[in-house]
Amino acid sequence: MNSAISNALHEQSLVSDPGHTPVSRVVDVFSYLILAGGLFTAFYSTYIVVVSYSSLPFWDGWVEIDFPATGGGSVLEWLWTQHNEHRLVISRLFMLADLHWFHANQVLLLTAIFVILSLQVVVLAWSMRAIGGWRGSLWRTGVGLAAFCLLCPSLWEMLVWGECVCFALPGLFAILSIAGLMLYWMRSAGELSRPGATKYLVVSVVATLGGSWSLLNGNLLWPLLLCAALLLRLRRAALTYAIAGAASVALYLIDYISPSYALNSARTPVATAAYLATYFGSSWVNDNFRAAVILGLTGLAACFWLVLQLREYVRKLQAFHVQMVLIMLFCAGTGFITAFGRSGFGLLQASTSRYQAFALLFWCCLGLLLLASMASRHSARGVAMAVVQGGLLCIMLAAASYAKNPLIRARVHGFKLHTAEASLITGVPDIENLKWVYRQPDDLYSLVPYMRREQLSVFRDPISQLLDKPLASAFPLAPPTDCTGAVETSMAMDRAIPPMLRITGWAWDIKHQAPPVAIVTTSEGMITGVGAIGDWRVLDKASHPWMTTNFVGYTGYVQASRPIGPVEIFAILNGSPATACLIASDKPSS
């Protein structure tokens, strides 16, 4: 029998409908709840992106501005330059686009990350229908699970760090490349020259090339797909992967330098195993490394068992099962090479948020395989499916109770970047904070003239143009009753008289019942500094019952180019137009 027809008949059994029984109605309700949970997860992650946004690059992301500012060679050389163990050709193309079209404000990069993660959900949802034959409640449950995993708030680091586009791309390319192979297998039916099948192989090869030139782990797709093609007895596909993979890897290795830390783990296999287990297990626990190791080992053991079932899945023409196992193998391989090269950094580094891009894809595929197994062995609308759905809903509810943790971390991250923005705008050298933004903070000030001239990043923001201008010319004054706040600390950042200052405190927009949008400082009516709002403060709700959030702290910087005298701190209140409201006055000791 034609394999495509056989596969379709088999997959059709996954969605057999025993009728409108009470159990089937429960399954339907649960499927809508799970889908809603997945969509809510996506909206919550979107909220994290918005409230923690900063136009400033972070850590290695500064290469986006450092490259044009220092004139470091041609664009092609920069695209090819090795970063640690990676060649980031595609993600650097995104950086170039963000630099030239969006003035390096990170909008394109952060949007691309969220879109790429969303596309992973879309492609998996499409695979469930086109490859798995899923319909109705089974499909809704699978889509909700995929959205819950792949757009999870625990990915917060990726949602706020533009350079992490390189961590989002390989997962999408892996899903596309493996889906292409499955479609090629389903439509070949043993006739390799059959019209219409070859295009899926082309899609698979192109997607694999994309993965290879996004991050080092993308190169794992070549041997993985080659072995899969051999298992599926697709000789043309196997030859294609072998030739294209050999050419791509050979090009990748030209002038390649292996980082010194990459060999450390070879001498510490126990640390490597613990790192690998934590890499996957930390998806479920917060900073409990023993539990993370146990859960990670459990997941990897399940993956190993599923690999042993591959021949059976192939024999039964269960293409969706094969697809999920191959994606899990890609994720497991990614975790292994990461552990091999970085276990010396410790288990805390293994639980890094951005690594969840692959760990959560691993767990997503394991969950989808569980759904497929329940449906094929029992019924897509039977008691077993209802039990699995109930368990998934419990996991979603438990995860919701921890959802504030990634939000707080993301907002603190965003506030530190905003503080660095104020430091760079004013030229006040707060090295302590800038060390968190970039490994060589002194170098950042050397980039400021170029950024200001080209109006890049924060220097495209109108607030960067306010220094040494009269406050009255920039903002209408609001009555003091529209705001409240205080100064907590005032610290001299140098020994000059008058000194540069770092001022901290809290502020609240009473009129709009929200934190102010910005902070400026003045001396004798002239704007002498700017600040960031959004730091966490523990305030007594009994005395401030009208405050709806604790993210009301500010840090501001004051230039030394002013006469000795009081510094007035103004909150910039939201509105059209924005207004300035006096919240405090500070006279530093000389």
N, C-alpha and C positions, 0 to 999 in steps of 0.2 A: 504494500500500500504506500502511496505517496506520503513521505514523512510529514509534509506540511498539513495534510488532511488528518493524519494520525495524531499529530500534536494538537491540532485544533479540537479533535474529538475528545482527547484526554483532558485538555484544559477546560473544556465545556463542563466536565464532571465536577469541576471545582465550584461552580456557581449553580449547581442544581438546586431547585427550589422545592422543598417538601410541602409547600403550601403555607397558608396564612395561619400558622399555629401560634399559640402564646409565646413559645420560645423564639420563633422567627420574628415576632413583633418586638421582643426584647432586643434581639440582635440588631434589628433596624434602628431602634432608638439609641442603642449603644453606639452604632456606627455614626449616627449624626452627632452625638456628643463627642466622640473621638475626633471627628472632622472639625467640629467647632473648637475643640481643644488645640488642635494643630494650627488653626487659623488664628486663635487668640495668641498662641506662642509667637507666630509671625508678626502680629501687630505689636506685641510687647517688645520684641527685638527691634522693630522699627522705631519704637519710642526711645529705646536705648541709643540708637544711632543719632536721633535728633537731639536729645537733651545733653548728650556728651560731646557733641560736635565741636571740633576746633579746626581752624584753617592751618594750623602749624603742623609740619611733619613731626614724626616721632622716631627716635633712635636711628635705625638704619635707613629710615625713609628720607633722611636728610640728603641722601645721595641724589635725590631728584633736583635739589637746588645747588648742591655742591658741585655737580658736574658742569652746568653752564657757568656758574660763578667763577670757577677756577680755570676754565678752559681746558679741561682734562682730556684732550684728544677728540677724535671724530665720534659721531654718533654711533657708527658701526662698531668702533672699538669699545665704546662704553656698553653697548648692548651685549657684546661678547665677553666683557670682563667678568671673571669668576668672582662670586660673592660667597665666602666660606667654601662650602662644597658644591654650591649651586651655580647654574647658569640661568639667569632670570630674564631671558630675552623677551618673553611675552609680557610679563608684569612690568618690565621697564618700558615697553611700548605704551602701556597704560600710563606710566609716569610721564612720558614725553607728551602724551595727549593732555594730561592734567596740567602740565607746565605751560604748554603753548596755548591751549584753548580756555583754561580755567585759572590761569595765573597761580598754579600750585596751591590752590585752596583746599585740596583733598576731596572736593565734592565728587569729582568723577571717580576717584579711587574707592571711596566709601560706598558710592552708589553701585559701582561695578561689583564690589564684594557681595552686597546684599542681593543684587540681581543674579549673580552666579550661583549663590546658595539657593535662591528661589528656583533657578533653572534646574538644579539637581533634583528638587522636589518634582518639578514639572516632568522631567524626563523619566523619573522613576514612576510617576503616576501614569504616564503614557505607556511605559513598559508593562505595567500591571495589566493594562487593557490589551495592547497589541501583542505582547509576548506571553503574558500569563493568562489572558482571557478573562480577567476579573471583571465583575459587574456588580452593580447594586451595593449591598451592605459590605461585602468583602472589599470592594474597591474603595469605598468611602473610609473604611477602617484603615486600609493601607495608606491612603493619601494623608489621613490625619496623623498616622504614626510617622510618616516620612517628614511632614512639616514640623512635627514636635521635635524630632531628632535633629534635622538638618538646619533648622532656624532657631535652635535652642538658645536662650539667653546665656548659657554657660560658654558660648562662643564670644562673649563680650569683647575680648581683646581684638578679635577680627573685625568686630563691628565698629571699632573706634580707631583702628590703626590702618591707614591707607596702604602701607606696604604689604599688608597681609593678603592682598589680592593674589600673591603667589601661592598662598595656602588654600585659597578657594578654587583656583583653576584646576589642579590635578584631579580632584574628586569629580568635577564635571566631565573632564576629558576621559576619565576612567569609565564612568557610567556610559558615556556615548560610545566609546570604542568597544566595550564589551557588548552593549546592546546591538551595535552594528554587526558584530560577529554572530550573535544569536539570530538576527534576522537573515543574515547570509546563510546560516545553517538551515533555518526553517524553510527558506525558499529555494535552496539548491536542490534538495531532494535527490542527491547523488549525481545530478547533471550540472557539472561545473560551468558549462557555457550557456546555461539557461538564461534568457533575457530577463533583466530586472534584478537579478541577484547580486551582480558584481557591484552595483552602486553602494550596497551596504558594506561591502568589503572596503571600498574606497573611503566611505565615511569613517570606518573603523581605523584605517591606517592614518588618515588625516588627524583624527582625534588623538591617536596615540602620539603622533608627532607633536601635537599641541601640549600634551602632558609632559613629554620629554623635555621641552624647552620652557616649561613653567617652573619646575622644581626637580631636584635630583631624583626623587622617588618616581617621577613619571617614566623614567627609563625601565622601571620594573614591569611596565605593561608589555614590553616586547617579548621577554621570555615567557611571561604569563600567557599571552595570547598565542604564542607559538605552540606551547604545550597544549593549550586548549584546542587549537586547530588540529593538532595531531590526534588528540583524544577523540575529536569529532570526525576524524578521517576526512578532513578537508585539505587535500594536498595543495591545491592552488593557494588557499589562504595561508597555510603553513610556509610555503615558499615565499609568498609575498611578505609575511612578517619577518622571515629570516633575512631577506635582502634589505628591506627598508630599515629594519632594526639594526642590522650590522652597519649600514651606512650612517644612520643617525648617531649611534653610539660612538663610532669611529670619529665622526666630526666633533662630538661632544668632548672627547678625550684629547683633542689637539691642544697642546700647551696646558693640560689640566694639572693642577697641583693639589695633592691630597693634604688637607689640613692636618697639623700635627696631632690634634686631639682625637682624630678619627681612629687611631690605633690603640688608644688607652683601654678601651673596653675589651680588646682581645686578651688582655691580661687579667681581667676581672669578670669572668663569666657569671658569677653569682649576682654581682651588681647589675650586669646587663639584663639578666632574667627578671630581677626585681624592678628595674626601670621599665622593661617591656610590659610587665603585668600592671604596673602603676599607670602607664600610658593609657591603657584601656580601662582599667578599673576605676580611675578617678572620675569617670563620667557619672558615677553613681554616688560618690561620697565626697564630703568636704574635708580635706586635710587629714583624713584617717587613712594613713598609708597601709596599715596592716589589712584593713578591709578592702582597700583598693587592690592590693596584691592578690587577695583571695578572689575577688570578683574578676579581675583581669585574667587570672589563670583559668577560671571557670569559662570565661568567654573564649579564650584561646583553645581550651580543650574541646569546646563545642565546635569551633572552627575546624579543628583537626578531624573530629568525627565526621563532619559534613564533607570534608575532602575525600574521606574514605567512601562516601556514598556517591561520589561523582559518576562513577561508571554506571551505577544503577539509574541515576537521573538521566544519563545519556541514553541508556537502553530504553527507558520509558519515554524518551523524547520530551522530557520536562525542561524546556528551554529556560523558563523563568527561574527554576531552582538552580540550574547551572549558572545563570547570570548572577544570582545573588552570591553563590559560593565564590565565583571568580572575583567579584568586588570585595568580598571579605578577605580573600587572599591578598589582594592588592593592599588593603588597609593593614593587614597583619604584616606584610612585607615592609610597608612604610614604617610601622612601629619598630620592626626589628632593626632596620638600618639606622633609624634615629637612636635607638638604644645602643647600638654598636658604636656609634660615633659620639654619643653625648652622655652615657651613663656616669661618667666622671663628674658631671655637674650635680648629681644627686636626685633624689626622688621628687623633691619640690619642683624641680625643673621639668620632670616627666609629666606633671599634672598641669603644665602650662595651658592656658585657655586656648591658644591658637592650635595646639595639637588635637583638640577635640574635633577639628574639621574632619579628621580621618577616624578618630575613635568613635564618634557618633555615627558616622556613615557605616562603620563596622556593625554597631549595635542595631542600627536601622535595618540593615540587610538580614541580620539574625532574626529580628522580630518579624520581618516580612516572610522569611522562610518558615517561621513558626505558624504564621497565619495560613500560608499555603499548605503546610502539612496537616493542620487541623481540618482545613476545607477538603483536602483530597482524601483523607482517611475517614472523615465523618461527614460533615456537611457544612457548606458555607453559612448555613442558618440554623445549625444544630446547637445542642447544649455545650459541646466542647468549645465552639466558637464564642458563645456567650461568656463562658468562663474566662477565656483568653482576653476578650474585650473588657470584662470586668477588671481583670488584673492590670490591663493597660490604663484604664481610667483611674485606678488607685495610684499608679505610678505618676500619672499626670497631676493628680491632686497633691501628692506628696511633693512633686517638683515645684508646684505653685507656692508652697510654703517657704521654699528657699529662693524664690525668684528675685527677692529684694537684694540678695547678696551680689549677684552680678551687676545689678543696677547701681548699687552703691559704689562698687569698684569702678564701673565705667564713668560715673559722675566724678569721682575723685580723680580719675585719670584725666578727664576733660578739664577739671579745674586746674590741675597742675600745668596742663598745656596753656590754658588761658593766662595763668600766672607767668609762665615763660614768655608769652606774647607781650605782656605788660613790661617785663624786664627788658626785652629786646627793643620795644618801642621807646622806652625812656632812656635806655642805655645804662640803667642801674645794674651793676654786675652781681646778681644773686647766684653765685656759682653753685651753692648748695642745691638750689632747685633745678638749675640747668643741668646738673650732673644726671638727674633723673631723665631729662629730655634727650640728652646726647652724651656719648662717652667722652667727648673732648669739648667741654662747654666753652672754653676760651675761643675755640674756632668759630663758634656761632656768631660772635660779634664781628668777626671779619667778613661774614656773609651779609651783614645788615646793609652796608651801602649799596650792594648789588640788588638786594631785595627791595630796598626803598626806591631805587632808581627804576627798576622794572615793575614796581608795584606788585610784588609777589606775596602770596600768603596773607599774613596779617596786615601788611603794608598796603593792601588794597582796601582795607576796612577804613571808613571815614574817621574812626576814632584815632587812628595813627597820625592824622593830620592836625590834631587839636592842640598839641603842645605849643606853649608860648602865645596862645591866642586868648583874648578876653572871654571869660565864661559867658558873659551876656550876649556875645555875638554867636555863640554856638548853640545855646539852649535857653529857652525861656525859664524863668525861675518859678518853681512851685512853692506853695506855702509850706512851712515846716510841719503843719498838721498832716500832710500827705505822706510823710515817711517817718521812720524812726531808726535808730541804730546807735552804735558806740564804737569807740576806739579801744582796742584791747592791748596792743603793743605798738611801740614805735622804736625802731632800731636804726642806728646809723650804719650805713654800708661802706663808709670810708672815713678817713680822718680829716677831711677838708672841713672848712667853716665857710658857709653852712654845709652840712653833710648831705649826701644822698641818703634817702630814707626808705625803709620798708615798713609800711603801716598795715596792721591787721585789725580786724574787728568784725562786726556783723551789721546788716542793714535789711530793712523791710519796706516794701512799697505798700503803705496802708491803703492808698486809694484803689489800687488794683488787686490787693490781697495776694501779692506774689513777691518774690525777690526782685530787686531792681535788675535792669538789663546790663548795667555797667557802673563803674566807679571812676570819678575824676577828682583830683585834688587841685586846690588853687592857693595862691598867695597874692594878696592884694588884688584880687579879681582876675589874675592871670592863671591859666591852666598850666600847672607845673608837673602833673603826673597823672597816670591812669592806673586802674586796677581791675582785678578779676573778681567776679562774684560767683558763689556756688560751693564754697567749702562747707563741710559738715560742722554743725555746732549743736552741742547738747544744751538746749535752752529749757528753762522751767516753763512748762506748759500752763502752770497755774497762773503765772504772771504774764504769759504771752499766749492766751488761749486762741487768739485770732490767727496765729501762724499755722499754716497747713503743711509746712515742710521744714526740715532741719538744714537744708542746703542754703543757708543765708550768710555764711562767712565770706569775708573778702580779704584779699591781699592787694595792696597798692604800692606803687613806687613813686617817689618824688625826686625830681632832678635837683641838683645843687644850684642851678642858675636862678636863684631867687634871693631877695634880701632876708636877713634873719627876722623871723616873725612867725605868727601862728599859721599852721596849715589847715585849711578848711577842706573837709571831706564831703563831697556831694554824691548822692545816689542819682543815677540817671533812670528816670521812671518811664515805663513803656507808655506809648500814646502817639498821637499824631497832632502836633509834633511831640517828640520826646522832651521831657522837662528835667531840670536839675533841682534836687531838693537837698538842703543842707541837713546832714545827719550828725556831724560832730566837728570839733575843732581841736587841734593838737599843737602844742608848742614844745618842741623837743628841747631837751637840755643841751647846752653847748658844751 
